[in-house]
Amino acid sequence: MLVIVVCALFSVIVAMVAGFVSHSPDTPAGQAVLYGGGAFASCLLLCLAVLKALKVL
């Protein structure tokens, strides 16, 4: 259970960085939020797939 929480927190950090990087002053904030959400989902799926392949889960 703790490993899944660590993966989720890591994915949140990746999503925040992706949102900050994608946001520019002339674009609306909604696009950055959607970009961050996509980064969160893909990072979490990747982390869980790697852990499943390593037979940790």
C-alpha positions in Angstrom: 0.0 0.0 0.0 2.8 2.4 0.9 4.5 1.8 -2.5 1.3 2.9 -4.3 1.1 6.1 -2.2 4.8 6.8 -3.1 4.0 6.3 -6.8 1.0 8.7 -6.5 3.1 11.4 -4.7 5.8 11.1 -7.3 3.2 11.4 -10.1 1.8 14.5 -8.4 5.3 16.1 -8.4 5.8 15.2 -12.1 2.3 16.7 -12.9 3.1 19.9 -11.1 6.4 20.3 -12.9 4.8 19.5 -16.2 2.0 22.0 -15.6 4.5 24.8 -14.6 6.7 24.1 -17.6 3.7 24.1 -20.1 2.2 27.3 -18.7 3.1 30.6 -20.4 1.7 34.0 -19.5 -0.3 34.3 -22.7 -2.2 31.0 -22.4 -5.1 30.2 -20.1 -4.3 28.2 -17.0 -6.8 25.5 -17.9 -4.5 24.1 -20.6 -1.7 23.8 -18.1 -4.0 21.9 -15.7 -5.1 19.5 -18.4 -1.4 19.0 -19.4 -0.5 18.3 -15.8 -3.4 15.9 -15.4 -2.3 13.9 -18.4 1.3 13.8 -17.1 -0.1 12.6 -13.7 -2.1 9.8 -15.3 0.7 8.6 -17.6 3.3 8.7 -14.9 1.2 6.8 -12.4 0.4 4.2 -15.0 4.0 3.9 -15.9 5.1 3.6 -12.2 2.5 0.9 -11.5 3.4 -1.0 -14.7 7.1 -1.0 -13.7 6.3 -2.2 -10.2 4.0 -4.9 -11.6 6.8 -6.0 -14.0 9.3 -6.2 -11.1 6.7 -8.2 -9.2 6.6 -5.7 -6.3 2.8 -5.5 -6.5 
